[in-house]
Amino acid sequence: MAGPDSTPTPDRQGLGRRRFLGYAGSAVAGAVAGTAGGAAWGTGRDGHRDGGATRTGPGAEVSPYGVHQPGVAAPTPPVVELVALDLLPDVDRDALGRLLRAWTGDVEALATGRATPGDTEPWLAAARADLTITVGLGPGTLTAARVDPPRGFEPVPPMRHDRLEPRWSGGDLVLVVGGREGTTVAHAVRQLVRDARPFARERWRQAGFWNGVDPEGRPMTGRNLFGQIDGTANPVPGTEAFDETVWLRDPPWTGGSTLVVRRIAMDLDTWAELTRDRQERSLGRRLDDGARLDDPGPHAHARLAHPMENAGARILRRGASYASAEECGLLFCSFQASLAGQFVPIQRSLDRADALNTWTTATGSAVFVVLPGFERGDWLGSTVLG
Ligand code: HEM
Protein backbone atom coordinates (compact mmCIF):
# COMPACT_ATOMS: atom_id res chain seq x y z
CA MET A 1 0.00 0.00 0.00
CA ALA A 2 2.71 2.38 -0.93
CA GLY A 3 2.80 5.01 -3.57
CA PRO A 4 2.78 8.59 -4.49
CA ASP A 5 -0.03 11.00 -4.88
CA SER A 6 -1.71 11.03 -8.21
CA THR A 7 -1.82 14.27 -10.09
CA PRO A 8 -4.21 16.47 -8.16
CA THR A 9 -7.26 17.52 -10.08
CA PRO A 10 -7.53 21.21 -10.95
CA ASP A 11 -10.29 23.05 -9.16
CA ARG A 12 -12.94 22.78 -11.83
CA GLN A 13 -15.58 24.49 -9.71
CA GLY A 14 -13.78 27.80 -9.30
CA LEU A 15 -13.33 29.72 -6.08
CA GLY A 16 -16.79 28.89 -4.79
CA ARG A 17 -15.18 25.78 -3.39
CA ARG A 18 -12.84 27.71 -1.18
CA ARG A 19 -13.07 25.37 1.81
CA PHE A 20 -12.33 22.41 -0.33
CA LEU A 21 -9.41 24.10 -2.04
CA GLY A 22 -7.59 23.61 1.24
CA TYR A 23 -7.92 19.87 0.85
CA ALA A 24 -7.06 19.65 -2.84
CA GLY A 25 -4.51 22.43 -2.52
CA SER A 26 -2.69 20.69 0.27
CA ALA A 27 -2.27 17.68 -1.99
CA VAL A 28 -0.46 19.94 -4.45
CA ALA A 29 1.74 21.38 -1.73
CA GLY A 30 2.43 17.92 -0.38
CA ALA A 31 3.40 16.58 -3.77
CA VAL A 32 5.78 19.48 -4.36
CA ALA A 33 7.36 19.10 -0.95
CA GLY A 34 7.55 15.36 -1.36
CA THR A 35 5.40 14.81 1.68
CA ALA A 36 2.37 13.26 0.08
CA GLY A 37 4.07 11.03 -2.36
CA GLY A 38 4.57 13.24 -5.40
CA ALA A 39 4.06 11.71 -8.82
CA ALA A 40 6.96 9.33 -8.26
CA TRP A 41 5.38 6.02 -9.19
CA GLY A 42 3.35 7.42 -12.03
CA THR A 43 6.45 8.83 -13.71
CA GLY A 44 8.68 5.85 -13.03
CA ARG A 45 10.67 7.57 -10.30
CA ASP A 46 10.90 5.22 -7.39
CA GLY A 47 10.50 7.05 -4.13
CA HIS A 48 10.59 3.84 -2.12
CA ARG A 49 14.11 2.54 -2.10
CA ASP A 50 14.74 2.93 1.60
CA GLY A 51 16.73 0.04 3.05
CA GLY A 52 18.03 -0.94 -0.37
CA ALA A 53 14.74 -2.52 -1.39
CA THR A 54 13.65 -2.25 -4.97
CA ARG A 55 10.85 -3.86 -6.87
CA THR A 56 12.17 -2.93 -10.29
CA GLY A 57 13.63 -5.74 -12.35
CA PRO A 58 15.16 -8.78 -10.71
CA GLY A 59 14.83 -9.67 -7.06
CA ALA A 60 17.02 -7.96 -4.50
CA GLU A 61 18.66 -8.73 -1.23
CA VAL A 62 17.48 -6.31 1.41
CA SER A 63 20.28 -5.62 3.89
CA PRO A 64 19.09 -6.54 7.38
CA TYR A 65 21.36 -3.88 8.90
CA GLY A 66 20.74 -0.23 9.62
CA VAL A 67 19.25 2.30 12.00
CA HIS A 68 15.76 1.04 11.17
CA GLN A 69 14.41 -2.40 10.41
CA PRO A 70 14.22 -2.24 6.61
CA GLY A 71 10.72 -3.70 6.27
CA VAL A 72 9.07 -0.55 7.61
CA ALA A 73 10.06 1.79 4.78
CA ALA A 74 10.23 -0.86 2.05
CA PRO A 75 7.38 -0.91 -0.48
CA THR A 76 4.46 -3.17 0.37
CA PRO A 77 5.63 -6.62 -0.67
CA PRO A 78 3.55 -8.83 -2.98
CA VAL A 79 3.34 -11.47 -0.23
CA VAL A 80 3.21 -10.81 3.49
CA GLU A 81 2.63 -12.95 6.57
CA LEU A 82 1.89 -11.42 9.93
CA VAL A 83 2.40 -13.65 12.93
CA ALA A 84 1.58 -12.69 16.51
CA LEU A 85 2.96 -14.76 19.37
CA ASP A 86 2.32 -14.87 23.10
CA LEU A 87 5.15 -15.24 25.57
CA LEU A 88 5.19 -18.37 27.68
CA PRO A 89 4.48 -17.57 31.35
CA ASP A 90 8.06 -17.71 32.69
CA VAL A 91 9.73 -15.62 30.00
CA ASP A 92 11.48 -12.64 31.59
CA ARG A 93 13.81 -9.93 30.34
CA ASP A 94 16.82 -12.28 30.05
CA ALA A 95 14.86 -14.92 28.18
CA LEU A 96 13.46 -12.29 25.84
CA GLY A 97 17.03 -11.18 25.13
CA ARG A 98 17.91 -14.77 24.19
CA LEU A 99 14.95 -14.97 21.82
CA LEU A 100 15.85 -11.67 20.16
CA ARG A 101 19.48 -12.78 19.73
CA ALA A 102 18.28 -16.00 18.10
CA TRP A 103 15.93 -14.06 15.82
CA THR A 104 18.76 -11.67 14.91
CA GLY A 105 20.80 -14.61 13.62
CA ASP A 106 17.79 -15.89 11.69
CA VAL A 107 17.12 -12.49 10.13
CA GLU A 108 20.79 -12.15 9.06
CA ALA A 109 20.75 -15.60 7.48
CA LEU A 110 17.35 -15.48 5.82
CA ALA A 111 17.78 -11.98 4.38
CA THR A 112 20.87 -13.17 2.51
CA GLY A 113 19.40 -16.51 1.42
CA ARG A 114 21.27 -18.66 3.93
CA ALA A 115 19.75 -21.45 5.99
CA THR A 116 19.24 -20.87 9.70
CA PRO A 117 20.84 -23.30 12.16
CA GLY A 118 18.71 -26.45 12.35
CA ASP A 119 16.88 -25.74 9.08
CA THR A 120 15.64 -29.05 7.69
CA GLU A 121 14.77 -27.50 4.30
CA PRO A 122 17.81 -25.28 3.70
CA TRP A 123 17.19 -25.17 -0.07
CA LEU A 124 14.11 -23.03 0.60
CA ALA A 125 16.24 -20.15 1.87
CA ALA A 126 16.29 -18.16 -1.34
CA ALA A 127 18.64 -15.31 -2.13
CA ARG A 128 17.39 -12.04 -3.67
CA ALA A 129 13.83 -12.67 -2.54
CA ASP A 130 13.16 -9.08 -1.40
CA LEU A 131 12.74 -10.64 2.01
CA THR A 132 12.12 -8.33 4.96
CA ILE A 133 11.48 -9.44 8.53
CA THR A 134 10.15 -6.87 10.96
CA VAL A 135 9.99 -7.61 14.67
CA GLY A 136 7.78 -5.82 17.19
CA LEU A 137 6.95 -6.11 20.89
CA GLY A 138 3.41 -6.02 22.23
CA PRO A 139 2.30 -4.47 25.53
CA GLY A 140 2.58 -7.80 27.40
CA THR A 141 6.26 -8.10 26.51
CA LEU A 142 7.04 -4.60 27.71
CA THR A 143 5.53 -5.53 31.07
CA ALA A 144 7.28 -8.92 31.26
CA ALA A 145 10.65 -7.36 30.38
CA ARG A 146 10.09 -4.25 32.55
CA VAL A 147 10.63 -1.87 29.66
CA ASP A 148 8.97 1.54 29.49
CA PRO A 149 6.92 2.00 26.32
CA PRO A 150 7.67 4.90 23.99
CA ARG A 151 5.63 8.05 24.49
CA GLY A 152 2.07 7.76 23.18
CA PHE A 153 2.09 3.96 22.98
CA GLU A 154 -1.36 2.91 24.15
CA PRO A 155 -4.03 0.40 23.14
CA VAL A 156 -6.40 1.54 20.39
CA PRO A 157 -9.55 2.58 22.31
CA PRO A 158 -12.77 0.73 21.40
CA MET A 159 -14.40 2.09 18.25
CA ARG A 160 -18.15 2.10 17.63
CA HIS A 161 -17.84 0.11 14.43
CA ASP A 162 -15.44 -2.52 15.79
CA ARG A 163 -16.47 -6.15 15.94
CA LEU A 164 -13.17 -7.43 17.30
CA GLU A 165 -12.52 -11.13 17.68
CA PRO A 166 -9.85 -12.43 20.08
CA ARG A 167 -8.57 -14.82 17.40
CA TRP A 168 -7.37 -11.84 15.32
CA SER A 169 -6.40 -9.49 18.14
CA GLY A 170 -3.55 -8.77 20.55
CA GLY A 171 -0.21 -10.52 20.88
CA ASP A 172 3.05 -10.14 22.83
CA LEU A 173 5.32 -10.26 19.78
CA VAL A 174 4.85 -9.73 16.08
CA LEU A 175 6.74 -10.83 13.00
CA VAL A 176 5.96 -9.17 9.70
CA VAL A 177 7.58 -11.18 6.95
CA GLY A 178 7.36 -9.84 3.40
CA GLY A 179 8.80 -10.99 0.13
CA ARG A 180 8.31 -11.35 -3.58
CA GLU A 181 6.85 -14.87 -3.39
CA GLY A 182 5.13 -17.09 -0.86
CA THR A 183 7.49 -20.06 -0.56
CA THR A 184 10.41 -18.03 0.75
CA VAL A 185 8.11 -16.10 3.07
CA ALA A 186 6.48 -19.25 4.48
CA HIS A 187 9.88 -20.84 4.99
CA ALA A 188 11.20 -17.79 6.84
CA VAL A 189 8.12 -17.70 9.07
CA ARG A 190 8.56 -21.38 9.88
CA GLN A 191 12.18 -20.90 10.96
CA LEU A 192 11.37 -17.88 13.11
CA VAL A 193 8.40 -19.52 14.81
CA ARG A 194 10.42 -22.68 15.42
CA ASP A 195 13.22 -20.75 17.09
CA ALA A 196 10.68 -18.93 19.25
CA ARG A 197 9.20 -22.18 20.57
CA PRO A 198 11.08 -22.22 23.94
CA PHE A 199 9.80 -18.68 24.59
CA ALA A 200 6.49 -18.07 22.82
CA ARG A 201 3.62 -19.75 21.05
CA GLU A 202 1.74 -18.58 18.01
CA ARG A 203 -1.42 -16.59 18.72
CA TRP A 204 -2.63 -15.68 15.23
CA ARG A 205 -1.29 -15.70 11.72
CA GLN A 206 -2.64 -13.69 8.78
CA ALA A 207 -1.47 -13.88 5.21
CA GLY A 208 -1.90 -11.07 2.70
CA PHE A 209 -1.04 -10.08 -0.83
CA TRP A 210 -0.54 -6.80 -2.65
CA ASN A 211 -0.32 -5.86 -6.31
CA GLY A 212 2.36 -3.21 -6.03
CA VAL A 213 4.30 -4.38 -9.09
CA ASP A 214 3.28 -4.02 -12.74
CA PRO A 215 3.86 -6.78 -15.33
CA GLU A 216 7.27 -5.27 -16.18
CA GLY A 217 8.35 -5.52 -12.55
CA ARG A 218 8.04 -1.77 -11.98
CA PRO A 219 6.57 -0.44 -8.75
CA MET A 220 3.04 0.91 -8.85
CA THR A 221 0.46 1.92 -6.31
CA GLY A 222 -1.69 -1.17 -5.85
CA ARG A 223 -5.45 -1.55 -5.56
CA ASN A 224 -7.40 -2.96 -2.62
CA LEU A 225 -10.30 -5.38 -3.09
CA PHE A 226 -12.80 -2.52 -3.50
CA GLY A 227 -10.78 -1.70 -6.62
CA GLN A 228 -9.46 1.56 -5.17
CA ILE A 229 -5.90 2.73 -5.73
CA ASP A 230 -4.63 2.57 -2.18
CA GLY A 231 -1.49 4.05 -0.62
CA THR A 232 -1.35 7.21 -2.71
CA ALA A 233 -1.08 9.77 0.06
CA ASN A 234 1.60 7.96 2.04
CA PRO A 235 4.68 9.93 3.06
CA VAL A 236 7.70 9.09 0.90
CA PRO A 237 10.80 7.44 2.42
CA GLY A 238 13.80 9.73 2.47
CA THR A 239 11.75 12.86 3.15
CA GLU A 240 11.60 14.77 6.39
CA ALA A 241 7.85 14.20 6.51
CA PHE A 242 8.42 10.46 6.40
CA ASP A 243 10.99 10.53 9.19
CA GLU A 244 8.78 12.70 11.38
CA THR A 245 5.75 10.53 10.74
CA VAL A 246 7.32 7.15 11.29
CA TRP A 247 10.39 7.01 13.51
CA LEU A 248 10.74 7.11 17.27
CA ARG A 249 13.36 9.61 18.35
CA ASP A 250 13.89 9.03 22.07
CA PRO A 251 16.27 6.44 23.53
CA PRO A 252 16.12 3.52 23.96
CA TRP A 253 13.64 3.28 21.06
CA THR A 254 15.43 5.64 18.64
CA GLY A 255 15.04 4.30 15.11
CA GLY A 256 12.02 2.16 16.00
CA SER A 257 8.36 2.86 15.33
CA THR A 258 4.93 1.69 16.41
CA LEU A 259 2.70 -0.61 14.43
CA VAL A 260 -1.08 -0.98 14.44
CA VAL A 261 -2.53 -4.05 12.75
CA ARG A 262 -6.26 -3.94 12.01
CA ARG A 263 -7.98 -6.80 10.24
CA ILE A 264 -10.77 -5.05 8.36
CA ALA A 265 -13.45 -7.12 6.66
CA MET A 266 -14.79 -5.58 3.45
CA ASP A 267 -18.28 -6.39 2.18
CA LEU A 268 -17.51 -6.74 -1.50
CA ASP A 269 -21.04 -7.82 -2.44
CA THR A 270 -22.92 -4.77 -1.16
CA TRP A 271 -20.08 -2.50 -2.36
CA ALA A 272 -20.47 -3.92 -5.87
CA GLU A 273 -24.14 -2.89 -5.88
CA LEU A 274 -23.27 0.82 -5.65
CA THR A 275 -23.02 3.11 -8.62
CA ARG A 276 -19.52 4.18 -9.54
CA ASP A 277 -20.39 7.73 -8.51
CA ARG A 278 -21.42 6.58 -5.03
CA GLN A 279 -18.26 4.50 -4.68
CA GLU A 280 -16.09 7.45 -5.65
CA ARG A 281 -17.91 9.85 -3.33
CA SER A 282 -17.57 7.44 -0.40
CA LEU A 283 -13.82 7.52 -0.82
CA GLY A 284 -13.31 11.04 -2.18
CA ARG A 285 -11.12 9.82 -5.02
CA ARG A 286 -11.66 8.61 -8.56
CA LEU A 287 -11.56 4.90 -9.23
CA ASP A 288 -9.71 5.00 -12.54
CA ASP A 289 -6.67 7.05 -11.58
CA GLY A 290 -7.06 7.71 -7.84
CA ALA A 291 -7.23 11.51 -8.27
CA ARG A 292 -8.98 13.49 -5.55
CA LEU A 293 -12.55 14.60 -6.24
CA ASP A 294 -13.04 18.35 -6.22
CA ASP A 295 -15.83 18.14 -3.68
CA PRO A 296 -15.90 14.79 -1.94
CA GLY A 297 -18.49 15.63 0.72
CA PRO A 298 -18.02 15.59 4.48
CA HIS A 299 -18.02 11.80 4.95
CA ALA A 300 -15.54 10.79 2.27
CA HIS A 301 -12.88 8.47 3.71
CA ALA A 302 -9.83 10.15 2.19
CA ARG A 303 -11.07 13.55 3.33
CA LEU A 304 -11.72 12.50 6.92
CA ALA A 305 -8.34 10.75 7.09
CA HIS A 306 -6.50 13.76 5.63
CA PRO A 307 -4.04 15.60 7.93
CA MET A 308 -6.14 18.77 7.58
CA GLU A 309 -9.02 17.08 9.36
CA ASN A 310 -6.76 15.61 12.05
CA ALA A 311 -4.62 18.46 13.36
CA GLY A 312 -1.85 17.55 10.92
CA ALA A 313 -1.59 13.90 11.99
CA ARG A 314 -0.17 11.51 9.39
CA ILE A 315 0.56 7.79 9.33
CA LEU A 316 2.39 5.40 7.01
CA ARG A 317 -0.06 2.78 5.70
CA ARG A 318 1.28 -0.57 4.59
CA GLY A 319 -1.66 -2.90 4.17
CA ALA A 320 -2.26 -6.11 2.29
CA SER A 321 -5.44 -7.74 1.08
CA TYR A 322 -6.73 -11.09 2.27
CA ALA A 323 -9.38 -13.32 0.80
CA SER A 324 -10.99 -16.55 1.95
CA ALA A 325 -14.35 -18.25 1.53
CA GLU A 326 -15.36 -16.77 4.85
CA GLU A 327 -14.25 -13.17 4.46
CA CYS A 328 -12.30 -10.68 2.32
CA GLY A 329 -10.63 -7.52 3.45
CA LEU A 330 -7.56 -5.55 4.28
CA LEU A 331 -4.81 -6.35 6.77
CA PHE A 332 -4.39 -2.68 7.54
CA CYS A 333 -0.95 -1.88 8.95
CA SER A 334 0.04 1.56 10.02
CA PHE A 335 3.41 2.81 11.26
CA GLN A 336 3.72 6.02 13.22
CA ALA A 337 5.91 7.57 15.90
CA SER A 338 2.97 8.06 18.26
CA LEU A 339 -0.15 5.95 18.46
CA ALA A 340 -1.94 8.46 20.68
CA GLY A 341 -0.90 11.48 18.64
CA GLN A 342 -1.29 10.11 15.11
CA PHE A 343 -3.18 6.86 14.56
CA VAL A 344 -5.84 7.24 17.26
CA PRO A 345 -7.16 10.70 16.21
CA ILE A 346 -7.41 9.57 12.57
CA GLN A 347 -9.14 6.34 13.56
CA ARG A 348 -11.58 8.32 15.74
CA SER A 349 -12.48 10.66 12.86
CA LEU A 350 -13.12 7.68 10.63
CA ASP A 351 -15.14 5.83 13.26
CA ARG A 352 -17.30 8.91 13.74
CA ALA A 353 -18.25 9.63 10.15
CA ASP A 354 -16.45 7.61 7.45
CA ALA A 355 -18.78 6.68 4.58
CA LEU A 356 -16.78 3.47 4.12
CA ASN A 357 -17.94 2.22 7.55
CA THR A 358 -21.05 0.84 5.84
CA TRP A 359 -18.90 -1.72 4.02
CA THR A 360 -15.91 -2.16 6.37
CA THR A 361 -15.69 -3.75 9.83
CA ALA A 362 -12.59 -4.16 11.97
CA THR A 363 -12.51 -7.77 13.22
CA GLY A 364 -8.99 -7.71 14.68
CA SER A 365 -6.71 -5.17 16.31
CA ALA A 366 -3.21 -5.26 17.78
CA VAL A 367 -0.46 -2.78 18.65
CA PHE A 368 3.30 -3.28 18.81
CA VAL A 369 6.48 -1.29 19.26
CA VAL A 370 8.74 -1.95 16.29
CA LEU A 371 12.31 -2.44 17.47
CA PRO A 372 15.06 -0.18 16.14
CA GLY A 373 17.35 -1.71 13.51
CA PHE A 374 20.72 -3.29 14.30
CA GLU A 375 24.23 -3.28 12.84
CA ARG A 376 26.45 -6.26 12.10
CA GLY A 377 27.71 -7.74 15.38
CA ASP A 378 24.80 -6.24 17.29
CA TRP A 379 21.33 -7.70 17.95
CA LEU A 380 17.71 -6.68 17.59
CA GLY A 381 16.53 -4.95 20.75
CA SER A 382 20.01 -4.43 22.26
CA THR A 383 19.31 -0.76 23.02
CA VAL A 384 16.07 -1.68 24.74
CA LEU A 385 17.16 -4.75 26.71
CA GLY A 386 20.95 -4.52 26.72
C1 HEM B 1 -10.78 -1.47 4.65
C2 HEM B 1 -10.49 -0.29 5.16
C3 HEM B 1 -9.87 0.82 4.37
C4 HEM B 1 -9.86 1.04 3.02
C5 HEM B 1 -10.53 0.20 1.94
C6 HEM B 1 -9.11 2.25 2.79
C7 HEM B 1 -8.86 2.81 1.55
C8 HEM B 1 -8.22 4.01 1.33
C9 HEM B 1 -8.00 4.60 0.04
C10 HEM B 1 -8.37 3.95 -1.27
C11 HEM B 1 -7.41 5.80 0.21
C12 HEM B 1 -7.08 6.83 -0.86
C13 HEM B 1 -5.80 6.65 -1.53
C14 HEM B 1 -4.64 6.84 -0.62
O1 HEM B 1 -4.30 7.97 -0.21
O2 HEM B 1 -4.05 5.85 -0.24
C15 HEM B 1 -7.20 5.95 1.64
C16 HEM B 1 -6.58 7.02 2.22
C17 HEM B 1 -6.26 7.09 3.55
N1 HEM B 1 -6.67 6.23 4.54
FE1 HEM B 1 -7.73 4.52 4.27
N2 HEM B 1 -8.67 2.75 4.01
C18 HEM B 1 -9.11 1.90 4.99
C19 HEM B 1 -8.87 2.03 6.34
C20 HEM B 1 -8.17 3.04 6.91
C21 HEM B 1 -7.90 3.15 8.32
C22 HEM B 1 -8.33 2.17 9.40
C23 HEM B 1 -7.16 4.29 8.49
C24 HEM B 1 -6.61 4.89 9.75
C25 HEM B 1 -7.16 4.80 10.93
C26 HEM B 1 -6.98 4.90 7.19
C27 HEM B 1 -6.28 6.04 6.94
C28 HEM B 1 -6.12 6.63 5.71
C29 HEM B 1 -5.31 7.80 5.49
C30 HEM B 1 -4.50 8.58 6.55
C31 HEM B 1 -5.41 8.11 4.13
C32 HEM B 1 -4.73 9.27 3.39
C33 HEM B 1 -5.54 10.51 3.47
C34 HEM B 1 -4.82 11.66 2.79
O3 HEM B 1 -3.84 12.17 3.33
O4 HEM B 1 -5.24 12.02 1.68
N3 HEM B 1 -7.61 4.11 6.27
N4 HEM B 1 -7.71 4.85 2.30
Boltz pocket constraint, residues with backbone or C-beta under 6 A from the ligand:
constraints:
  - pocket:
      binder: B
      contacts: [[A, 224], [A, 226], [A, 228], [A, 229], [A, 230], [A, 231], [A, 232], [A, 233], [A, 234], [A, 262], [A, 264], [A, 265], [A, 266], [A, 283], [A, 285], [A, 290], [A, 301], [A, 302], [A, 303], [A, 305], [A, 306], [A, 307], [A, 313], [A, 314], [A, 315], [A, 317], [A, 329], [A, 330], [A, 332], [A, 343], [A, 346], [A, 347], [A, 350], [A, 356], [A, 360]]
      max_distance: 6.0
